[in-house]
């Protein structure tokens, strides 16, 4: 199967962002490029299509009728792609448990209990992240955060798993 994209994706992306903002400058800022790069991408798209997509007048851009039609389709298509990416990303995280705790708690209490956890929940992948303090703590991107202070580390926690719950 010979699959060929009919239009350059960077030009489509530049067009969508410029149409959303009605500004090449704001689109350039969003895309982290210079405004002339956005203008060139849109001009290339206009050349390929053989129509003007924007009415270029100061201080703002305006979409032509063809530009409005294309913007509606491109926006819907990109939104669908974003949603599909999000669904796939969530599916890839299904069965992943993200735990963050202190180094002390992990070494004194948690690590000794991992074999039983994996035995009970074989379909769950555990992602354990440790940190050395609670300063600048932000619970971003974790499912469980365990924060403790002055926890003694009993020797028995490294013994048989069932001994210390």
Rosetta blueprint (number, residue, H / E / L):
1 X L
2 X L
3 X L
4 X L
5 X L
6 X L
7 X L
8 X L
9 X H
10 X H
11 X H
12 X H
13 X H
14 X H
15 X H
16 X H
17 X H
18 X H
19 X H
20 X H
21 X H
22 X L
23 X L
24 X H
25 X H
26 X H
27 X H
28 X H
29 X H
30 X H
31 X H
32 X L
33 X L
34 X L
35 X H
36 X H
37 X H
38 X H
39 X H
40 X H
41 X H
42 X H
43 X H
44 X H
45 X H
46 X H
47 X H
48 X H
49 X H
50 X L
51 X L
52 X L
53 X L
54 X E
55 X E
56 X E
57 X L
58 X L
59 X L
60 X L
61 X E
62 X E
63 X E
64 X L
65 X H
66 X H
67 X H
68 X H
69 X H
70 X H
71 X H
72 X H
73 X H
74 X H
75 X H
76 X H
77 X H
78 X H
79 X H
80 X H
81 X H
82 X H
83 X H
84 X H
85 X H
86 X H
87 X H
88 X H
89 X H
90 X H
91 X H
92 X H
93 X H
94 X L
95 X L
96 X E
97 X E
98 X E
99 X E
100 X E
101 X E
102 X E
103 X H
104 X H
105 X H
106 X H
107 X H
108 X H
109 X H
110 X H
111 X H
112 X H
113 X H
114 X H
115 X H
116 X H
117 X H
118 X H
119 X H
120 X H
121 X L
122 X L
123 X L
124 X L
125 X E
126 X E
127 X E
128 X E
129 X E
130 X E
131 X E
132 X L
133 X L
134 X L
135 X L
136 X L
137 X L
138 X L
139 X L
140 X L
141 X L
142 X L
143 X L
144 X E
145 X E
146 X E
147 X L
148 X L
149 X L
150 X L
151 X L
152 X L
153 X L
154 X L
155 X H
156 X H
157 X H
158 X H
159 X L
160 X L
161 X H
162 X H
163 X H
164 X L
165 X L
